[in-house]
Structures are given as structure tokens and as C-alpha cells.
Amino acid sequence: MEKENDKKPLEYIPLMLCDVRCCSATSCPAIYEVFNKSLQFRTMILHGRVVGKRAPNKWSSCYRFEIDDCTAVLPLIIWQRDDVAEIQRLQSEVRARKLADKRNDILGALQRMLDKTKNQLDPSSISIGNKLFIFGRPDIFCNQLSIYSFIWDIDEGYDRSMELSFKDELLEWYLKRYPV
């Protein structure tokens, strides 16, 4: 007999792209099924390498990438944010104040925070070969599956520790869900 918890859609489940490719939409909006309709989820966590990039044009304000995790290749959509211009304005103001003010330690910390925020909001910094952590959901439009990302981060570690910790979490989650 199924527990009541099993009927609730899960949030932020770690998945591989081959599993995402096999997911399907349900009758409820924004709820998807995976593993032969045995599991429902709303959002997922992915880790993959960017193997293709298409910048937005004048009709579209989203970046389109192709990501690969060695199990499948799927399109990834990241919308261009309007907040980036405001962050750039604030960065210019902080630079100007650093020249005139003596509180460089506080202004330096603010500058680093604005730089990190801009990197989080501006997908133009993503390039082919980058490894990404993606928090998002599947997007099925005209029977074409893609991944809609609402949070992403570039995995910049050379030692692969973030990628390996994601894979450990993924294996642990699979083993809990499907004990051997």
C-alpha cells in the first residue's frame, strides 16, 4: 500500500538527463511523472556540461543551450533578466565611491557581492564547456522536451568535488528510492 507521502509531487529531485527525457506531463499543470509514472515531481536538480549555445535574438529574450551529462543531451532554456542593467549601474556607483571614499573594505565586499549577483543573473557568461548546476523543471512545448531553468550556477571547481558530490547525492537518492 502506498504511503500518503508518495502521492505528493516531490521538489528538487536529482535526476539524470536520460530520466528527464523519459518524463511525461500529468493532467495537473507543472507536475511531471518519471520512472514509468511511478514518481511525480515539480522541480529537479541537474548537473551537466554545456555543449551548445544560442544567444537571444530580437524576437526572443532567452538563451538556449544544449547540455550533456553523458546519458543524454537536452536543450536548456534560461531567460535573460532585466535586473542585470540595475546591477551594472550599482557596480559603477560602487567603483566611483571607492575612488572618493576611505571605507574600501565595505565597498570591496559590496563590489564582490554585486559581481556574484550579476554572474547569477546574466546567462551570457555561460560558455561551451562550462559545467552547470541547474535547478528547474521540464518544459514540454509542441511535443518537444527542454529544460526550463530558474536557478543555475557554473561549477568552476577544477577538482570535480561539486560534480562528485552531486553524483553521490544522486546515487544515494536512487538507492533510497529503489533499494537493491
Summary of the structure (lengths in Angstrom):
residues: 180
radius of gyration: 19.5
end to end distance: 19.6
largest distance: 69.4
contacts: 462
relative contact order: 0.17
helix: 36%
strand: 33%
